[in-house]
Amino acid sequence: MSATQVMEQVDKLPFEEQREVFEHLRDKFDDALTPEQIAELDRRAERALAHPELCRPLDDVVADIEKRFRAKR
């Protein structure tokens, strides 16, 4: 199964199960992050959960990044 397929399946899960997947992946990669990076990610996650209206769809964010990357080439 590809990463895209996995993400499509995760998107179909109820929010709480999506959160479990997120926490599993976050915990898996915590060893690669500094305590400051972990604290910043936690802060951002809490803000997103508290204010979902401020969040943007991932597809929009990725499109913006790709657009900026192409402009620099």
Number of C-alpha atoms within 10 A of each C-alpha: 5 7 8 9 10 10 11 11 11 16 12 10 12 9 11 9 13 16 13 11 14 13 12 12 11 15 12 10 11 13 10 10 12 10 11 9 12 17 12 12 14 13 11 12 12 12 13 14 11 10 10 10 8 9 11 10 7 9 9 10 12 11 11 12 12 11 11 11 10 9 8 6 5
